[in-house]
């Protein structure tokens, strides 16, 4: 099986209900990732310049199983765009497993966005509050939302590691029905090991944002040093691979260009081939 082959379209079933604004999580499958257990590779909703729908149409024939809908900033302009495209986004509910990255500055009024997305997305990813004074209020808000929009089967609201100490500050205040999203780039930027983080929080990690570091490129193009394509020779990736193969959640290649997403897919294909070669050539086709 070729990691770069587009997956067969999974069974749909949620988009009509989503378009009507219904409640409940639609049944939606994602093809297993070959060589990585049931992890499904996802990419952000910005891999080419354009709107949500323009990116979904671009990705429709690409070898990814899911899309992370980005709401880092949710101002009036983004709200108008999302409202105009919402029905069209829902039409892709049978093609992609959707997750949503909620606004960085998450506030109680964003519950309207959560409620609208709830029938469509599998996970909501949240950045922890930036100051200890805000941790308690954020924890109470997330616990309430998890009770209203959550799932009895698995957490839907996931707190992401950002600056060291923030996740660790909020996590003990949260109910067990709130999980963790591990962001590898944020860890690497601070000299931390993703494999070690996953071992420590493994029972609560439901989504992985998989991306690397490239300070050389950042010096040239002026973009962030993280959110870069992964490379098969990276020691941290080799260390993480055994856990990644056993991971049953969403693996989001959180890079913001299709070229870098495709580069990451090729790197993971190379890792997969090296793994089977090390196993004596016993692959799955």
N, C-alpha and C positions, 0 to 999 in steps of 0.2 A: 504494500500500500504506500502511496506517495503522499507525504504531508502537504505538498503543494498542489494536489488535485482538489478541485472544488468539491465540497461535501454534497451528498445527495440532499435534496430538500427535505427537512424533517417534517413530520406531520404537523399541520397547523391546528387551529382550534380556538385561538383566543382573540383574533383580531376583530371579528364582528362584535363581540361583547365589548372589547376595548373601545371601538368607535362609538358605541352607544353609551360609554361611560359606566358600564356595569361594574360589579364588584367581584372579588375573588381573583385568584391567580390562574390564568389560562394554562391548560395542559400544553406543554411544549417540550419537545425532545431536542437533544443536540447529539450529533454523531460523535462517538468516542474518538479521542485523539489517538491515532495509531502509535503504539509504543509508550504512551503516557496515560494508561488506564482510561478513565472516563473524563479526563480534563478536556474542556472545550476551549479552543483558542478564540479569543475575542480581540477586537481592536476598537479604538475610540471612534466617535462619530465625526471626527475631524482628521481625515488622512489625506484629503485633497481640499483646496480652498472651496468653500461652498456651504450651503445650508445642510440641515439634517437630511432632508430628502435627497439632495444631490449626492451626499456621501453614501447613503443607503443604496441608491441606484448604481453608483460606481462599484460598491462592494458586492452587489447581488451575485455576480459570477466569480467572485474571488474565493480562495480557499480559507474562509473563516466561518466559524459557527455562530459568533455572537458580535454584538456591538454595544459599547458603553456610551450611552447618551450623556453628553457633557453639559452640565449646568454650573460650572465653576462660578460664573457670574449670571445672575438671573434678574436682569433689569427689565424695564418696559420694552425695550427693543427685542430682547430674547423672548420675553413672554409673548409678544405679538407674533414673532416668527413661529414659535412652538405651537401657538394656538392655530395659526394658519396651516401648519403642516401636520398637525396631530393625527388627523384621519388617515393621511397618506402614510405616516410612520406606522400606524396600526396595521396597515395592509401588509407590512413586512413581518408581522408577528409569526407567520408560519415559516419564514426563512431564517430569522435570526433569534437567538436567545439574547434578550435585552437586559442590561443592567443600567443603573443611573448613578452618576456622580452628582450628589447634591451640592448646593452652593457652599463655597468656602465659609462665608459668613452666614451660617445657618440660623434662621430665626423662626419663631412660632408661626408667622404668617406663611412660611413655605409649606405648611401642611397642605395647602390647596394644591400645590404642585405634587406632593407625595400622593395625595388622594387620586389625582388624575392619572399618575403613572402606575399606581398599584396594580391595576388589572394587566399591565403590560410587562413589567420588569420582574426579574428574579431577585435582584439585590439592589439595595440603596447603599452607596458608599458615602461615608461622612468623615470629614476632617475633625479631629478633636478641637475643642475650644482652646484658644491661645493662652488663656490666663487661668490660674487656679481658682480665681473668684468666680469664673463662669462655668466651672466643671459641674457643679451640682445641678444648676439649672439645665445644662445640656443633657445630663444623664436622666433627669426627670422627664424632659421632653422626648428623648429617644425611647425610654421605657414606655411612655404613653403611646407613642406612634407604633412601637412594636406590638403593643397590645391591640391596637386598632387595626393595623394593616399587616401584621406579622403572620407567620405560618407556624402551625404546631409542629411541622416536620423538621424545620431548620430555620436558623435566624435569617431574616431578610435585611436587617439593618446592620451594617458592618462598619466598625470604626477603623480608620486607616492610620498606620504609623506615619507620622510626619517628623516634627522636631522631637528628638529624644526627650522623654519625660512626660509628654502630653498624653499619649495613649495610656501610659502606665498610671497617670493621674486619674483619668476618667474611667478606665476599665473597671476598677474595683467598685465604682459607684453604680454600675449598670447591672440590670437583670441578666441572667444567663441567656435570655433569648436575644441578646445583641451579640453579634460575632465580631470577627476581626478580618480586615483586608490587609495582607502583607504587601508592601510596596518595596521591591528590591532596590530600586534606584535611590530612594530616600535612605535606605540602610547603607548602601555602598558609599554614598556621598559623605557619610560620617564614619567610614571605616568599620562598619559593622558587617557581620556575616549573615546573609539571608538564611542559610541552613540552620544556624544556631537559633535565630529568631523563630523559625518555623517549628523547630523542636520544642521551644519553650511555650509557644502559643498554639501548637498544632491542633488541639481539640476544638479551638474556636475559629480557626482560619477557614473561611469559606470561599475566598477569592484571593488571587495573587495578581498583582500588577507587576509584570515581568519586563524589566528593561534594564539597560546597563548604563555605564558611565563612559564619557569620552571628552575629557577636558581639552584635548587637542582640537577636535572639531568645534567645541564651544568657543575656543579662542579665535577661530576663523570666522564662524557664522554668527557669533553673538547670541546664540540660543543657550538654553540651560545645558549644564554639563550632564545631567541625568536625562531620563526619557530618551535614551539612545538605543540603537539596536543591540541585541545581545550577540556575543561572538563565541564560537565553539571552543576557542582556546582559553576563555576566561576561567580562572581557577574557581571563582565563586559559583559559576554555573555548573562546573563539573561536580563540585561538592553538593550542590542542590539537586542534581538530577535524580538520584535514587528516591528522594522524597517527592519530587515533581512527578515521577512516573506513577507513584502511588496516590497522587492527589485526586480527589473526586469533585473538586469544585471548578469554578471558572478561572481560566488563566488568560488574563488580559494583557496583550502585548501593547503596553501603554506608550506608544510613540506616535508622533503627530505628523507622519507622512507615510504614504503607501510604500515608498522606496525602503524606508527603514523597517516597516512591518514585514515586507517581503524578505529583507535581509535577515530579520530575526527568524522567520519561518525556515529559511535555508540553513541557518545556524542550528536550529533545533533538529532539522532533518539530518544534518551532519552528525549531531550528537547521537541521534537514534541509530544511524548506520554504524557508528563506532561502537555503540552498545551491543548491537547484534553481532558485530564482528568479534567482539570480545567474548560473546557467548557461544562462539563456534559457528556463527552464520545461521543460527536458528531464528528466523524472522517470521513475520506473519504475512508474507507475500510481497 
